[in-house]
Amino acid sequence: MIYTIIFLIFAILLIPLAMKSVTDRNITHAAVYLMAFLFVLSASFIFLGASIVGAVELLVFIGAVVTLLVFTIMLTGGKEFE
Protein backbone atom coordinates (compact mmCIF):
# COMPACT_ATOMS: atom_id res chain seq x y z
CA MET A 1 0.00 0.00 0.00
CA ILE A 2 2.78 2.44 0.84
CA TYR A 3 4.46 1.73 -2.51
CA THR A 4 1.27 2.68 -4.32
CA ILE A 5 1.03 5.97 -2.45
CA ILE A 6 4.68 6.81 -3.14
CA PHE A 7 4.25 5.90 -6.81
CA LEU A 8 1.19 8.15 -7.09
CA ILE A 9 3.11 11.03 -5.52
CA PHE A 10 5.92 10.52 -8.05
CA ALA A 11 3.41 10.29 -10.89
CA ILE A 12 1.81 13.56 -9.82
CA LEU A 13 5.26 15.20 -9.62
CA LEU A 14 6.19 14.15 -13.16
CA ILE A 15 3.70 16.41 -14.94
CA PRO A 16 4.75 19.77 -13.44
CA LEU A 17 8.44 18.91 -13.74
CA ALA A 18 8.04 18.07 -17.42
CA MET A 19 6.03 21.22 -18.09
CA LYS A 20 8.52 23.39 -16.21
CA SER A 21 11.51 21.90 -18.05
CA VAL A 22 9.91 22.74 -21.40
CA THR A 23 8.46 26.15 -20.62
CA ASP A 24 11.18 27.72 -18.45
CA ARG A 25 12.99 30.57 -20.18
CA ASN A 26 16.26 30.14 -18.28
CA ILE A 27 18.11 27.27 -19.94
CA THR A 28 20.07 26.34 -16.81
CA HIS A 29 16.88 26.05 -14.78
CA ALA A 30 15.33 23.99 -17.57
CA ALA A 31 18.26 21.56 -17.39
CA VAL A 32 17.83 21.22 -13.62
CA TYR A 33 14.10 20.58 -14.04
CA LEU A 34 14.91 17.98 -16.71
CA MET A 35 17.32 16.28 -14.31
CA ALA A 36 14.67 16.26 -11.56
CA PHE A 37 12.10 14.87 -14.01
CA LEU A 38 14.40 12.05 -15.06
CA PHE A 39 15.26 11.26 -11.43
CA VAL A 40 11.58 11.02 -10.45
CA LEU A 41 10.88 8.93 -13.55
CA SER A 42 13.63 6.47 -12.66
CA ALA A 43 12.35 6.32 -9.07
CA SER A 44 8.87 5.52 -10.35
CA PHE A 45 10.33 2.73 -12.51
CA ILE A 46 12.05 1.34 -9.43
CA PHE A 47 8.79 1.44 -7.45
CA LEU A 48 7.02 -0.37 -10.29
CA GLY A 49 9.52 -3.20 -10.00
CA ALA A 50 11.62 -2.45 -13.08
CA SER A 51 14.80 -1.75 -11.16
CA ILE A 52 17.11 -2.38 -14.13
CA VAL A 53 15.28 0.19 -16.25
CA GLY A 54 15.41 2.67 -13.38
CA ALA A 55 19.14 2.08 -12.85
CA VAL A 56 19.89 2.43 -16.57
CA GLU A 57 17.87 5.64 -16.65
CA LEU A 58 19.87 7.00 -13.73
CA LEU A 59 23.20 6.07 -15.25
CA VAL A 60 22.59 6.95 -18.87
CA PHE A 61 20.24 9.90 -18.84
CA ILE A 62 21.12 11.68 -15.61
CA GLY A 63 24.73 10.61 -15.52
CA ALA A 64 25.60 11.30 -19.14
CA VAL A 65 23.02 13.24 -21.10
CA VAL A 66 22.11 15.88 -18.51
CA THR A 67 25.74 16.29 -17.48
CA LEU A 68 26.69 16.86 -21.13
CA LEU A 69 23.83 19.34 -21.47
CA VAL A 70 24.96 21.29 -18.40
CA PHE A 71 28.58 21.36 -19.60
CA THR A 72 27.41 22.61 -23.00
CA ILE A 73 25.36 25.36 -21.36
CA MET A 74 28.27 26.42 -19.18
CA LEU A 75 30.77 26.44 -22.06
CA THR A 76 28.58 28.37 -24.48
CA GLY A 77 27.31 30.80 -21.87
CA GLY A 78 23.64 30.20 -22.64
CA LYS A 79 21.50 32.17 -20.26
CA GLU A 80 18.03 32.75 -21.55
CA PHE A 81 15.91 32.12 -24.60
CA GLU A 82 14.87 35.18 -26.52
Secondary structure, DSSP 4 states (H G I P E B T S, - for coil): -HHHHHHHHHHHHHHHHHHHHHH-SBHHHHHHHHHHHHHHHHHHHHHHT-HHHHHHIIIIIIIIIIHHHHHHHHHHT--B--
